[in-house]
Amino acid sequence: MGNNLVADRNQGAIPVPATLTSKHDSAGWRKVPTSSTPINQDRVQELLVQEWARFEETTKASGVHNKKAMKALPMGVTSSFQHWDPYPISIVSGKGAYLTDVDGRKLLDLSMGFGAMLVGHLHPKIIKRVKKALRSTGTLFVTPSPDATDVAERFKARFGLDMLRFTNSGTESTMYAIRTARAVKQKNGVIKIEGGYHGGYDPLQVSVKPDLKDIGSPDYPTAHVPPEVEAGDVYVVPYNNLERLEEIMKDHGHNIACFMIEPVIENLSIILPDAGYLQSVRDLCDEYGICLIFDEVKTGLTAGVAGAAARLGVKPDLITLAKSIGGGFPLAAFGGKLEYMEAVVDGRMAHFGTYNGNPLVMAAALAVDEICTPAALAKAEAINNATLAKLDEIINEFELPAHTVGLGVKGAMIWSPNPVRNYRDYKATDFETAELSWLWGINRGVLTPPGLDEQWLVSLAHNQKDMDKMVESTRQLAVALRA
Ligand code: PLP
């Protein structure tokens, strides 16, 4: 195997496996430094101690609130993702690109509801449409309604779907998409990506973020099934690895209904597909008669006006949507080709839900569709790209062992000088410095998501000045790291 070399000032040239240099799909952004210097981990630990002390000093009311909340809510939060030790920041309100916490601090929100708040907090058009629904439409009929049909027609056209159904969460959508595939294929097996997260449905709990000691070799990962889960037949494959995927299909295709995949992985920071990977996945699914499901809960409108599938030029059989399509309201959907959605039409796959397509959520969805024009999304994407470029300058100036990745209006700085192409690469990144970088931002009024595996979102409410605050905070961190 041929090696490429990355210069390293302290340790000499580090050999990089040739696979790590595979070209990524050009729809995404990835800039890797040509040279970098290791970070002094003692310095990272020193700064972590300093920053955690500063955190506790400046967020006392959040600490008090968490103690109270823990008596009613496990961990004091309404979803375990919201928790971090010693306690998370409690928010009282949000407007545009900013949040106000219980200590009265104003924070730049770069988490934006895990990417759900694409239009920004309290967008005037969302307020107007939802208020109108509250004043004169109603909140729930559990009957067909012209508003729900209108939104369905808009999303059908936007995402290139034959038919779709609304649900209330991404978890419901991924569950029903799998059931639809199983009903059509009359098979039960599911293929999923190692490390991938798709919500709470049992088969999708397999190998979500497994411990390395439990999962075998990188090319032949062992599926890790948590003890509380009834997974069924789940086959786990590494992302960007077509050989293993084909082997699984060849050996087990007779038992496999579908392959569930985020086209761009956004639950392990951001991992881009190699150039040609998704088209080959599409071809393999066709060859072995397997339903291809793109989970676009996180990509969706944040990847582009018609989602990641359109942007990357590969059409799945089914797609799941949530987060960005609802403007902060609990809206999700699954849909796709007629040959699959017909299973819902003829009852082979029964789909229910009291709150599906309710008037308040439909009013918000209509506003999202109106707000998310090609021009509005392109403007936010330009801000995102400019931000990524500014971070690249800092990485180069301070020779940081880090690189930038982006797709559409989302971006991330990954603490590794090498491209990340799968879960094992992701696990090899520097989590200590990632934690410091996240905490450093919070202490300077910049809130990114609590998981180190997330990314920032440039909403339609953010401007370049807002993003420059994050860039400046990163520069200060670089200075401190190299001091
Ligand atoms: N799929 C992906 C890719 C997700 O990131 C998530 C949640 O973060 C889900 C599905 C589940 O969505 P929800 O939290 O709305 O159930």
Boltz pocket constraint, residues with backbone or C-beta under 6 A from the ligand:
constraints:
  - pocket:
      binder: B
      contacts: [[A, 114], [A, 168], [A, 169], [A, 170], [A, 171], [A, 172], [A, 174], [A, 197], [A, 198], [A, 199], [A, 200], [A, 262], [A, 266], [A, 267], [A, 295], [A, 296], [A, 297], [A, 298], [A, 322], [A, 323], [A, 332]]
      max_distance: 6.0
